[in-house]
Amino acid sequence: LGEFAIKKTNHLNPLKKINEEIHTFAALKQKEIDELKKLETFRKEFVADVSHELKTPIFAAQGFVHTLLDGAVNDKNVRTKFLKKAAKSLDGLDALVQDLLTLSQIETGDIKMKFENIDLYNLCLEAIDQFEQRAKAKGIEIQVAKPEKMIIVHADWLRITQVITNLVSNALKYSNENGQVTIRFEVGKKSVTTFVTDNGEGIPKAHLDRIFERFYRVDKSRSRERGGTGLGLAIVKHILEGHKSKAEVQSVPGHGSTFSFKLPLAKLDSRSTESSA
């Protein structure tokens, strides 16, 4: 009897193993199906967002042009005003398309990061030059805290310039008039953290986890009034991921926000290399 029981047990073990393998396979396939469903949902939402964002400047420009065609073109003052507004809408459309292309190229690896030793302080000074008039119009002062020693990091000059540009642009956009935007550095043993701080309206805690998503806006109506493509922070996120870093944010509603990211300090023997984003 005991021998029979042993034979029966041995006979069931292969079936049990097969059953477990079937369950494991089924669970794996279900996970893949769930991931595909998420990707499909994301794709649909992304297409809907892109369509909406493209329509806004297109419809605006069309409205101005059709108004001119309907007779307003004969009035010099109206003509100039409407042509400027149409041009502004088309500039916004161009910026959106360029940001979409940049984001797509980074994600697919078409844009290669060219790593080299760069002076982070000088990079920031050059990046903020473009905002002089914009900051002056709002009475905002942009400051870059000069470090005690030269900060040399190993990174892609062009892409980190884009990170600083997008973060400062964002800070100016949401800062109050006569405010201040500051860039400062904290140097560690192996890395340096760059902080971009504004004293604007701040971001509610509930939105902090989503602000790096494409087209995500805390206040959609007010954000569109201020301009921008809704892709700036998403681009920042992907560029920093290409540097094996990430963007972090701390914010207090009514008091402002601070965005930060780390970059590795350059080694003396570091050489220019290429790596996919």
Buried (B, 14 or more C-beta within 10 A) or exposed (E): EEEEEEEEEEEEEEEEEEEEEEEEEEEEEEEEEEEEEEEEEEEEEEEEBBEEBBEBBBEBBEBBBEBBEEEBBEEEEBBEEBBEBBEBBBEBBEBBEEBBEBBEBBBEEEBBBBBBBBBBBEBBBBBBEEBEEBBEEBEBEBEBEEBEEEBBBBBBBEBBBBBBBBBBBBBBBBBBEEBBBBBBBEBEEEBBBBBBBBBBBBBEEEBBEEBBBBBBBBBEEEBBEEEBBBBBBBBBBBBBBBBEBEBBBBBEEEEBBBBBBBBBBBEEEBEEEEEEB
